[in-house]
Amino acid sequence: MASKCLVVIGGGAAGFFGAIAAAESNPQIEVIIIEKSPNILTKVKISGGGRCNVTHNCFDPKVLVNNYPRGYKELLGAFNRFQPKDTITWFEERGVKLKVEEDGRMFPVTDDSQTIIDCFLKIVHRLGIKIRLRTSVESIEWLNDSQFKILLHTGETIICDKVLLATGGGQVNKGFQMAELLGHSIVEPVPSLFTFNIKDKRLSDLQGISFVKVMVKVLGLDLEEKGPLLITHWGLSGPAVLRLSAWGARLLHEKDYRFDLKINFLPQWNKNSLMGELKQMKVKLKQKQVTKNALFDLPKRFWEKIVLAVGFTENQTWNQASEVLIQNLAQELTEGVYAVDGKSTNKDEFVTCGGVALKEVNFKTMESKICPGLFFAGEILDIDGITGGFNFQAAWTEGWIAGNAMRFD
């Protein structure tokens, strides 16, 4: 064993970034990454449909923190030290170029998450960082001489000088137990970034249909979001829903994921202004069948479903449309209410809110205020961002700060 040793528990994005930062700033130490599963960087692998949404091209820390329902205050100072610009530079200096898409998300130019994984593995190999897969930590103990005693499931014991806990989130997470044993309190973890289960004839057989911008609102709560929407086999998904689920993670958990969702499919109008538009269409389109002539660039199959749902008949023409039908259609398109009955995991972006209480962590170093030598990074903390590369950026930032703050003199 080297005279000084760092053990990183968790082989994900934050763990790897922290391990690399520590090894680069302390070349004399031994760094060991312990991962309980047979695979490393699993979220990196599946993120963005296998392309890896590395970060977001938001370069103002004050604006950037607005994408984090929890942890935005703590991240402001952290992002002033390491933000998306620094992430881009970090990867480019190590041979990985990133590109930005229209919505601000950033990916490797290869559109392949393996590019990011290969980058990490190359650096880890060069720095001599050890990776132990299929290895779980049974217990962790802080010793009086400022060292840690880590017991593995194999019965082996590792004595190390510092520990970086980067075990991720999740409702069942041994990292939370380790943190508690070392004196930390845990904010109850609950899902964030999930999709809505809805069984409604207005949406049936429309899976795959998407909308560029809608407004979604949870009735009875101060939760509202604008953005793209996707109809799925089980209900609704897309950025608007995922952002709503992130900001409302705890409130929707308290409702057991059963609530009414109001949707404005045409957010440039309200009910009254849309009624005016539809009345003009009635004069303009007279003999055209309502069901067969979709308006406002709405998807044809969706338009037909909604028109029939509010009372139009299959062959009815616009000049046969009554005042009541026009009013019903305007209301359905701008104030349609859908009953949400449960949630589904968004497989590419699964995130939880909750974790180690932020008041117990020094965000200048990511070190525990309770247990010297213990550091945190990633989703084990009570920090989470909306979809779009923000959770990875928090992981890079926290890992970089933790790794660079560790001193083994």
N, C-alpha and C positions, 0 to 999 in steps of 0.2 A: 504493500500500500504506500502511496505517496504520503509525505508528511502532512499535507493538507488535502481535504476531500470535500467535494460538494455532491450531494445526492439530489437529483431532480426526480420527483415522483409524478409521473404522467408524461407520456410520449406524444403529446399533441402539439399544437401550434405554439402555445405559450411556453411549454416545457422546453421545446427545441430552441426557441429563440432565446430563452433565458440561459440555457446551457451553453449555447454558442457565445453569447455576450460575456458570460463569466469566464469561459475558457480563453477567449481572445484578450480579455483584460487581466487575466491571471494565468499566464502560460505554464506556470510551475505546478498548478494544482491538478488533482485527479477529478474528473467529472464523470458521474455515472447517471444515466437515464434509466429509470425503472418503469416498465410498462406491463400491466397485468394481462393485456390481451396479446394475441400473436401478431398484431399489426400496429404500426406507428402512423401518426398523422392521418387518422381515418377521416376526420372532418375535412381536412385539406383535400383529401382524395375525392370526396363526393360533392364538395361545395360547388355551386354554380353549374350543376349538371355535369360535373367532372372536369370543369374548366378552371376552378378555383378563383373565387371572387376575392382577390388578395386584399383590396382596400377600396377606398372611394376618393375621388378627386376633389375633396373638400379640404382646402388648405388653411382655413381660418379656424383656429381652435375654438373661438367663441361660437362659431356657427356649427362646427363639428360636434360639439357636446350636445347640441339640441337633438341629436339622433340617438340619445341614450336615455330611455325612460328611468333607469336607475344608474347612479354613479356619475352623473354629469358634472357635479360640483368637484368631485375628486379628480376627474379626468382632465379638467381644464388646465391645471398646472402640469400634469403629465404630458398632455399634447403640446404644450409649449416647449417641451424638451424633445419629444419624438412623435412626429405626426406623419400623415400620409406622404408628404414630400420626402421625409427621411426614409420611409419604407421603400418608396420608389428608388431612391438613391442606393439604399442598402442592397436591394436585389440587383440593380443594374451593375453595381460594382462587383457583384459576384456572378455576373454573366446572364442574368435573367432580365429581359426587358418587358415592361408592362405597357398595356394600351388601355385607353379609356373609351367607354361606350357612351351612347347618347344620354343614358340615365345617370351617368357619373360613376358607374361601377368600373373597377379596373381588374384586368385579367392578364396573365402572361400572353405574349403575342402568339405563342404556340397554341393557345386555347386548350391546353392540356395540363391538368393539375399535377401530373407526374413530373413536369418540369420543375415545380416548386419542391416536390419531395426529393428529386434527384439533387437539387441544389443543396438542400439541407444535409443529405447523406454524404455528399462530397465534402462539405465543410466539416462535418462531424468526424469523418474518417481522417481528414488532414490534421485536425486538432487532437486526435486520439481520444475523443469522447467515447465511453463505453455505453452500449445499449443492451439492456437485459430485458428480453421479451418473455411473455408467459410467466412473469414473476410478480407476485402480489405481496404487499406489505401487511404483515399481521399486526404489528404494533410499532409505535415510535415513542421514544422516551428522551426527555431533555436531561442531560447529566449535569451535575454541579460544576464540572470543569468546562462548561460552555460547549460541550459536544453533544451529539445525538446518538442514541443507540437504536438502530432500526432492525427489527426482527422480520425476516422473510418467511414465506410459507414453506420454504425448504428446510427451515430450522437454522439457516445461516444468519449470522449477525454482522451488521456493518456499523462501524463507528465512524462518524463523519463530523465535520466542523460546521457545516451549514446545510440547510435543507430548503429546497424550493418546492412548495406544494402547488402543482399545476394539474390536478386530477380532473379538471373540467366540472361541468354542472351535473344535472341529472338529479332526479328525486331520490335515487338510491346511489349514494356516493360515499365510498369509504374515506375519501379525502375529508369530508365533513367530520367524520368520527375522529380522524387523526387530529384535525384542528381543535376539536372540542377537548380531546385528551390533553392538548397542550395549552388549554386555558381559554380558547376562543368561543364566542357565542355564534350561533348559526341562525340566520334569518331563513324561515321555512322556504324551501325551494318549491316553486310551482312552474308549470309550463309557460313559455312565452313563444311567440312565432308559431302559431298553429292555425289550421284552417277550420272553417265552420261547417258542421254537418247540418244539412237542410233537406228535408223531404217535402217537396212542393211541386205540384203539377205544372206550375209556371216554369220550372227549371228542368223538368224531366226530359231526358233525351237531348239535352242541349250541351252535354259535356264537350269541352274543347273550345266553346265560344268565348271570346274575350272582348273586353271594352277598354279603350284607351284611357278614359278617365271617368270615374263615377264618384259619388259622395256616399259614404256609408256612415251610419250613426246608430249607436246602441240606445234604444229608447229607455228613458229613465236614468241614464247616466250621461255625464259630460264627456262622452267619447265620440269623436268624429274624425274621419280621415278622407282625403281625396287621393285618387290614384287609379292605376290599372286594376281590373277585376277579371277573374277567370271562373267560369262555371265548370265544375268537376262532376265526376260520377256521384260523389257524396255530398256536394253542396257548393260552397264558394271558397276560392283561394285568390291568389294574386297579391301584389304589393299593398293594395288598400286594406285588405283583410289582415294580412300579416302585420302591418304597422298597427292596426287597431288592436290586434291581439297582444302586441308587445306593450303598448301603453296601458291597456286594460287588463294585463295579466292577472293581477291580484283580484280586481273587482269581478272579472268574469269567472275566476276560480270560486269566489264566494257565491256566485250565482249557479255553480255547478254546470256552467257552460250551457245554460238554458235561458234564453232571452230573445227579445224581438229586435230585429235589425231593419232599419229603414234605409232604403236605397234610392238615390236620385241618379238614374241612368243618364240624365242630361243636365249636369250641374250648372250649365250656363243659363238654365231657366228654373223658375219655380212653378208651382201648379198654375197660378193665374196667368203668368206670361206665356206658358206653354199652351194654355187654352186659347189665347189670342192667336198663336202661330197655327194651331190646328184648325181654327175657324177660317183662317186665310187659306189653308190647304183644302178645306171643304169647297171653297169657291173656286180655287185654282184647278183642282183635280176632278171635280164633279163626277164624271162617269167612270173613273178608275176604281177598281176594287181595292178596298182598304187593306185586306189581308195580303194582297200580292204586290203591294207597292210600299216597301219599307221607307220610312222617312228618317232624316237626321243622321244618315250613315249608320243606323243601327243594323245589326246582323239580321238577315232576312228571316231565319228560322225563329229567332227570339221575337222579332216584331210580330210574326204570325201568331205565336203562342200568346203574347200579351193581348193582342187585339181580340182574339177569340175569348180569352179569359175575362175581359171586361164586358162582353156581351154582344160584340159584332158577330154577324153570321158569315159563313164562308164566302158568299158571293156578293155581300153588301157593298154598295158603292158609296163614295164620299157624300154625294148629294142626298143619300138616304140616312146619313148619320144624324142622330138626334142630339140635342143639347146635353142630355144626360150621358150619352155614350162618349161624347167628346170630353165631358168633365171627368168621367171615369178613366178614360185613357190618359188624360193629363195627370190625374192623381196617381195612377199606377206607375207611370214613367218617372215621376218626380218624388213620390211619397209611398212607393210600394213597401209593404211590411212583410217580412219573412221570419218565420219562427225557427230559431237556431236550437238544435237539440243535440248538443255534444260537440266535440272537437276531434280533429285528426292531426297527427303529427305531420308537419311539413318535412319530409324525409331529408331534404338537402340542407335545411337550415334549422334543425332542431336546437333550441336554446331554452334555458330555464332562467327565471329570475330567482333571487335568493342566493344564499351562500354566506361566507364569512362576513360578519358585520364590518362595514367600512371604517367605522370610528376606531376600530382596533388595529388599523394598518397605517403605517406612515407612507403616504404616497410620494414622498420625495425619494424613497429608497425601496418601497414595496416590502419593507421589513415589518414583522409583527411588533406591536407596541407592548405585547405581553410576554413573548418568548424570544429573547435575543438569538439571532442566527437563523430564525425561521422567516422565510420569504413566501410571498404569494404572487401568482400571475394567472390570468385567464378566468374562466367561468366559475372557478371555485369561489370567487368573490361575488358579492351581491351587486354585480354590474352586468347589464345586458343592453345590446343595441338593437335597432330595427334591422331589417334585411337590407343588404346592399354593400357588404364588405366591412361594416362597422364593428362587428364582433371580432373579426380577425385583427382589425386595426388596434382595438383595445388589447388583444393578446400580444401583438408585436410590441406595443408601447410598454405594457407592464413587464413583459419578459426582458426587454432591453434595459429598462430602468433597474429591475432587480439584478440582472446579471452584472451590470456596470457598477452597482452600488456595493456589491460584495467585495470585501477586502480580506485578504488572508495573510496579512503581514505578521 
